[in-house]
Amino acid sequence: MRKRAIIIGAGPAGLTAGLELLRRSEIVPVILEASEEIGGISRTIRYKGNRMDIGGHRFFSKSDRVMQWWMELMPPDLSVPGVPACDAGAGSAAGAAPCAKPVEIGYQGKRRVVTVPAHLPEEPPLRGLGPLQVESEEEEAEVEDDPEAEAREELETVVVPEPANPDLVMLIRPRRSRIYYLRRFFDYPITLTANTLKNLGVVRLLRVGASYAASRIHQIEPEKSLEDFLINRFGRELYLTFFKSYTEKVWGTPCAEISAEWGAQRIKGLSLTTAVKHFVKKAFRGRKKVAAAAGDVAQKGTDTSLIERFMYPKFGPGQLWEHVAELVRQKGGEMHMGWKVEGLNFVEGSGLEGDGLRVASIEAVRQDGERRTFAGDYFFSTMPMRELVRAMRTAVPANVLEVSDGLQYRDFITVGLLADRLKVKEPDGGLLKDTWIYIQEPDVLLGRLQIFNNWSPYLVGDPDKVWIGLEYFCYDTDDLWKMADEDLKKFAIAEVAKIGILDADAVSDAHVVRVPKTYPAYFGTYDRFNELREWMDCFENLFPIGRNGMHKYNNQDHSMLTAMTVVDGLVAGHVNKAALWEINTEQEYHEEKK
């Protein structure tokens, strides 16, 4: 009889585990999803012919394995309407008919033709501050000693299948994100450009410089909070300008109450000094590139960073995960929607790990009260760690229960607005080209704004309308979370009207989506998380995976890798749980100087 894996949750981690098991083993996946929707926080919301992406999901990864996995399921659409694809060498000769060349996207010295490459900057740890990349002194020295180092890039070509279904494809989308502050747009990530200097103004720049100088002379010691950490590295004025408001909107906790250790882990090695050095170095390199381009016409227009393009499912992120769910069903896996896990039952195990306890079965209940027991051999959990521990029908040590109950989460609200137009426009009068706009205005609760038209034109039912998503971060105990939908719509419209994004009378419709436990928080009892993790590892056939399953601020690719790693172990005969917990550790601290 074939073994069974019970998988809690039909988000990226759970669905990846299910499909990988079917592709690589004889284990039958049984996926239980508490809601009626596929994709977790990566699902697509449908509303009156329009679609919403919860939080915005750009499809790129540092992992070649994840990138290939995505592209095999949904090949990139490289076509250009009305233009044939180029054959090898076509389109280069004088007089040749125009044709669509392969898409090339590059970043960090890596490029790929036809696909999106794998080594990219992460999402900013403080959400909205930009990918905080810091080059080591060794890397800087290499570039200075070898002026042509940047020109020598590693070129990778990946062959992907031709799309069999014109709708089941990844679009290659232009990406632009900016910060909205002082009722003006700033580059994202924050860079020392003429636009930034102009927007800040002379007086504020002088204050930034003076406060930074003061911070270098009078360091706050010891650093007890994230506020101390940031002031020591950027000065109080810059901290107040670009760090404090947005960080507190996202996490709902004053920076003075967030551990300095968290800041050290997330953005170690970055300061205003390194930012200035980076600016000067880039400016110097930029002049060299212009001179080189003058002698090599072929270089013009070929330098495209991943920050400028990304892959995106034609009908939103949920399209990919709905496709995966269908493949799971077709290959013999089970999908059970609307089943909420209430209990985990245990038996004595093999004694190979920890105290040898094994999960024997899971008890779940539907909204109509129907109950069912799902027995299995392996158990994957993507449910919030706090809820998982409460559901475990075995003795839980007091310290573990204390840590589990003290874990905190931030909840998330998106308010979709359908409008005739926006007040803010591109210089040519057209629709803003941004995918995301980070709202750092302290006089509104709004944290971020998406323009769904720019993620994919297929997310919008009427191309003459503007379909935007207003994003709020809160707790489920906050008044904002409890606000009636109609009141919340009015509140959101008033906020974007207040900061000059649109006129209230331009909005013709709105839709509210609440997503609980979107962000596992790095405060509360998180500093004692190892106590919980070590106890959880004692259960030899229980594998927490994904963002909430591991209480780790993972992107969807990291969540997928945790699932893949467990399946790798099951196929090999042993799951290395320590390696599982290391996923995203390196990437999590990518800003640290090596």
N, C-alpha and C positions, 0 to 999 in steps of 0.2 A: 504494500500500500504506500502511495506517495506521501511524503511528509508535507506538513502545512505550515505556512508562516502567517500569523495573524498580524496585520499591519494597521495600526491606529492612525488614521488621518489620510485624506486624499489630496494632500498638497504636493509640492515638488519632491520632497524627500520620500514620502510614502509611495507615490506613483513610480518614482525612479526605482525604488526597491522592488516593487511589484514587477515591472517590466524586466529588470535585470535578472531577477530570479527565474522568470519564464524563459529568457534568452539563454541562460547559462547553467541552469540546474533543472532537476526534476521536482523541485519544491513548488508547491501550489500556493500562490499568494491569495490571502483573503483580506481585502481592504475594507475597513469600517470607517465611515465618515459620518460625523455627528450632524452635519448640515445636509442640505439637498444640492449643494453646489460642489463642483470639481475645481481644484486648483489652490485651495487655501487662500492666502493673501495674494497669490499670483493668479487669481481668477479674473475673469472679465464679467463686469456687470452690464446687463442689457436693460435699456430703458427707452421705450418708444422709438425704436429704430437707431438709437445711439448706443455706444458702448463706452464703459469707463474702466480704466486701469487703476487698481487700488495701489496708490503709492508710486506708480511708474516703474516699469521693469525693462531696462535696456538689456538685451541679450548679448553679453560678452563675458568672458571668463579668462583667468590666468591659466586655466586647465585646458590643455589640448583635448583631453578626453571628453570634457563637458561640451566644448565647442563642436567636436565631431558628432557627438550624440545628438545635439540639437539639429545640426545640419542634415544628418541622415533622416531624421523625422520630418523636418521642414526645410527643404533646400532653399538657399537664397535665390530670390528672384532678381536676376541680373539684366533682365530685358529692359529695353527702352522703347516705349510705344512708337511704332512706325519706323523703327530703325533695326535692320537685321544685325545679328551678332557677327563679330569679326572672325574670320578664319585666321589661322596662324600667319602672322605677318601682314594681314590685310589692313588697309586703311593707312598704311604708312607711306606708300608711294604717291608721288605727285599725281593728282588727277583721279586717285582712287575714290570709289563711292564711299560716302560716310558709313561707318558701322559702329556698333556699340562694343567698346573694349571691355575686357574683364575689370571688375571693380578691385581696386587696390586700397587697402587701409593699413596704415602703419602706426607704430608707437614704440617707444622705448628701444629703438634700434632694431625692432623686428617688423617685418612686413609680410603680408600674405596677399596673394593674388586670388581673386574669386571669393575668398572667405574673409571673415573677420579674425585677426590673430588672437593669440591666447594670453599674452602678458600685458595686462593693462593696469592703469592706476585704479585703485579701489574707490568706492564711494567714500566721501569725507567722513572721518570719525565723528566730527561734531555737526554733521549734516548742514551743508550750506557754505562751509568754509573752503570747499574745493579739495581736490586730491593733494594732500600736503606732502609733496615729494621733496625729499632732501637728498642731494647727492653727497656721497662721502668725499673726504679729502682726496682719497686715492683716485676716485672717478674723475674729480675735477683736475687732478694733476695729469691723468692720462690724456684728457682732452686738450689741456694746455700744451703738453709736449707733442701731441700729434694733431695738428689742426684739421687733418682730413679724416679724423676718426668718425665724425658724425656722418660723413658721406658713405662710409663702408657699412652697409646694413646687411643683416642676414635676411635673405629673401626665401620665404617658404611658399610653395604652391600646393594647395590641397584640392584634390579632385572631389567634387560633390555630384550627386546624381542630378540629372535634369528633373525639374518638377513634373510629377505625373498628374498632379491636380493644380491648376492655376491658382486656386484659392488656398491650398495648403502649402504656403511658402513664407519665407522670411523676407521682409522688405529691407533694403539697405536705406537707412534714414539719416538725414543730416541732423546733427545734434547741436543745440545751442542752449545754454543755461546761463542765467544772469541773476544777480542780486538786486533787489529793489529796496533802496534805502534813501532817506531824505527826499523821497518822491523822484528819485533818479535811478537809472540803471548803472550798475557796476559790473565789470567783468567777473565771470565765474570760471575758475577760482580767482580769488582776489590777486591781482598782479599790479606791479608798479608801472602802469601805463599812463600815457597822457590823459586818457579818459578818467582814470582813477584820481590822478592828482587834481584835475580840473573839478571833478565832482566834490572832492573833499574841501577844496578851497584853501587859500593860503593860511588863514587863521587856524583852521583845524589841523593842517599839516604841521604848523609850528608847535601846536599843543602836543601832537603825536610825538614829534621829535624831542620836545622838552620832557615829556613824561617818560619816554623810553630812556633818555639819559639818566633821569632820576632813578628809574628802576634798576639800572646797571650799577649805580652807586650805592643805593640802599635796597638790597635784596631782602625779601620777606623770608625770615628764617625762624623756625622750620616751616617748610611748605606743608600746610595742613589740608588745603582745599584746592580744587581746580582753579578757583579764582586766584589764589596765591601763585599757583603754577603759571597761569597765563600772564598775570601782571609782571612776574619776574622776567618773562621772555619777550613780552610785547609792549610793556608799559600800560598804565591804567587807561590812558585815552584810547589807544587802539583796542584794548580789551573791551571797553564800554561801547566802542563803535561797531565792531564786527563779531564779537564773541558772546557777550553776556546775554543780550536779548534773545537771540535765536536759540542758543543752547538751553536757556531756561524755558522757552516755548516748547521745545522738543521733549525735554525730560521732566518738566514740571517741578523741578527742584532748584533752589538757588545754587549758583556755582560755588558759593561759599560752603555749601553742605555736600558737595560732591568731592570724593576723595582725590587728593593730588596724585595718588598712585595711579588712578585711572587715566589722568592726563599724561602721566609719564609713560604709561604703556602705549597710549594711543598716538601721541604726537611728540615723542621724545626726539630731540635733535633739531627741532624747528624753533626759530626765533626770528625777530625782525632783522637781525644781522644776517642770517642765512638767506632771508628773502631778498635783501638788498644785494648781497653777493650774487645771488641767482639772477637778479635783474640786470646787473652790470655785465655778467658773463654772457647772458642771452643777447643783450644788445650788441656786444662785441661780435658774437658769432653771427648775428643777423646781418651785419655789414659784410662779413666774409661771404655769406650765402648769396647776397645780392651781386657781389663782384663775380662769384663763380657762375651765377645764372647768366650774367651778361655774355660769358664765353661759351655757354652750353645751353642752347635753346631747349633741349630735351628735358632739362631739369625744371622748367617752368610748369607750375601747376601739378607737380607729381608728389609734393610733400604733404600728405594727408594724415593727420593724426586721428587716433580712435576717438578722441574727444569730439571730433567733427562728424563721425559716422558710426552707426551701430546697427545691429540686426534687430528686427522686431516682427513678430507674427502679424500677418495681414489684418486679422480681426482681434488683435489684443493677446496678451499672454495666456489667457485662459484657453485660447484656441489650441495651443500646443498641448496643454495638460488634458484637455478633453480628448484630444487625439490619442494621447498615451493611455488614458482610461479605456478607450475603445479597443486599443491593441491588447490591453490586459484581458479584457473580456474575450476577444477573439482567440487568444492563445490559451484559454482555459482557466484564467484567474477569476476570482469572484470580487464583485463590487457591491457593497451593501450600504446604501445611502440612508441617512436619517437614524443611524444607530449610535447612541451615546454610550461610551464605556463607563460603567459604574463600579466594577470590581475586577481585581486580578486574584486568581486563586493559585496557591502554591503547593508543591510537593517536594519531598526530599529528592535531591538530584544525584548526579554522579560523584559529587565531591571533588571535581576537578578544579573548581574555582571557588574561592571564598568559603562560605559555609555550606556550599553545595545546593542551595535552594534553587528550584526551577519554577518558572511559571507553567502551570498546567492548562489554564483556560482563562478566558475573559468573559465577563458577564456584561451584556449591553441591553439597553432599553430604547424603544421607540417612543415618539411623542404620544402615541395612542395607548401607551402602557404595555404593549407587547414586550416580553422579555425573552432573551435567548442566550445560551452559553456557547461560546466558540472555543473549542479545544484546538490546540496546535502544538507544534514542536519548537517553533521559534516565534519570538514576539518583538515587533518593532513598534516603538512609540514616538509619535510626533506631538502628542498632547502636552500641554504645559506641565512642566516638572512638578509644580505645586499640586496640580490636580491628580497627576499620576500617583504621587506618594499617598495622597488621601484615599485613593482607590485600592491600595495594596492591602490585601487581607492577610497580613502577617504582622508580627511584632516589629514596630518601627522604633529604633532608639530615640530617646528624648531629644538628644542634640540634633539628630537628623531631622526630626519633625520640626524642631525650632527653626532650623535653617530653611527647610522647605516652605513653611508657613510665612517666613519673612521675605521670600522672594517677591519682587515687585515687577509690574509690567506697565507700559504705557499703552493706552488705547488710542484709536485713530478714527477720525470722521472725515469723509469726503462729501462735499456738497457740489453736485454737478449743476452748472448753470448754462442754459442755452440762451445765447444773446444774438442780437442782430449785428453788433459791432462792439469793439473796444475803443475806449478813448485814446489809449496809448497805441501808437502805430510805428511802423518802420518809417525811415526817412522818405521812402517813395509813396507813403500813404497806405501801404498794404498791411496785412495781418502780421503781428509780431511772429518771428520765426522761432521763438523759444519753445523748447519742450517743457522745461521747468523754469519757474521764477521763484527764487527764495525771498520771502517777504521778511525783511529784518526791521520793519517799522515797529517801534515799541508801542504805538498807540492802537494797535489792533492785535487780536488773538491769532489771526490767520498766519500760518507758518510757511506754506508753500502753495504755489499755483501751477497747475498743469494746463497746457493748451492741447487738448486731445487731437485737434486737427493736425498738429505737427508730429504726433507719434505715428499716426497712420490716418490717411484721409478716409479710410473705410470705417473708422470709429464714429463718424459723423453721418447721420441720416441725410441731412440737407447741407450740401457743400457751401451754400450761401450763408449759413449760420456759423457762429463761433461757439464751440462746445468746450467749456473749461471746468476744471475740478479744483475746488478750494479745500485745502487740507488743514485739518486741526488735530493737534496732539493733546490728549487729556487723560484723565482717569475716569473709570466708569462710575465713580462717586461724584464727579463734578456736575455742576448745574448745566454746563454745556452739553454733556452726554445725555442728561435726562430731559433736555429741552424737547418739546414737541416738534415734529418735523416741520410743520408750517412756520413755527416761530424761528426755528433754526435757519430755514431758507431766507426769511426776512433779515435775520441777523447777519448772515453771510453776505447777502446782497448789499446791505448797508455798509459793511466793512470794506468791500472792494470799491464801492462808490466813494467812501470817505478818503481813500488813498489815491483816488484818481484813475483807477484801472478801467472803469466803465460807468455809464449812467444807469441808475436803477431802472429807468423806464425802458432800457434796451433789452432787459431780461424777459423772455417769454415763457420759460419753464424752468423747473429745478427738481433735483432728486437727491435724497439723503441716503448715505450708506455708512453704517457704523461697523467697525471691525475691532472686536475686543482683543486684548493681549497681542498687539502687533509688535511691540518692541520689548524684549526682555531687558530689564534695567540692571545697571552695574552699581547699584547701591542697595539699600536694605541690608539683607544678610548675605549679599553676594560675596563679601570678603571671606566668608566661611564656606563657600560653595564646595571646596574639596572634601569636606566632611560628608556632604550629600553624595558627591560623585563616587567616593571610595566605597560607600555602602551600596550604592546602586550597582557598582561593578561586581558585587558578590553574586548577583543572579546570573547564572551562566548562560541562559538563553533569552535574556531580555536586553534589548539594544535601543537606547534612546538615540534618536537621529533628528536632524533638522533644527530649525531655529528655536522653537519653544521646547522641543523635546530635550535639547541639551542646554537650554537657557543661555544661548549664545547668539550674539547679534550677527547671524550669518546672512549673506545674500543667497539667492536661490541656487547659485552654482555650488556654494559651500554646502548647502543642505543636500544637494544631489550627491556630492562627493562622500558625505557621511553614509548615505545609503549604499553607494557603490562599494565603499570600503567594507561594510558589513557583509555584503554579498560576496565580495572577494574572499573574505575569511571563511564563510560557510562553504564555498566551493573548494577552498584549500584544506578545510578540515579544522581550522582554528581562527577565531576572530581576535585580533590584537586590539583590545579595548583601549590601551594606552595610545596607540596610533590613531584610533578613532577620535579621541579627545584632542589630539594635536592638530587636526584639520582646521585650517584658518588661523592657527596660532601665528605662524610666520607672516601670513598676509595681514593679520590683525595688527601686527606691529611693524608694518612695512615702512613706516616713517622713521623708524629708529636708525640712527647712523650705525653702519656696520663697523 
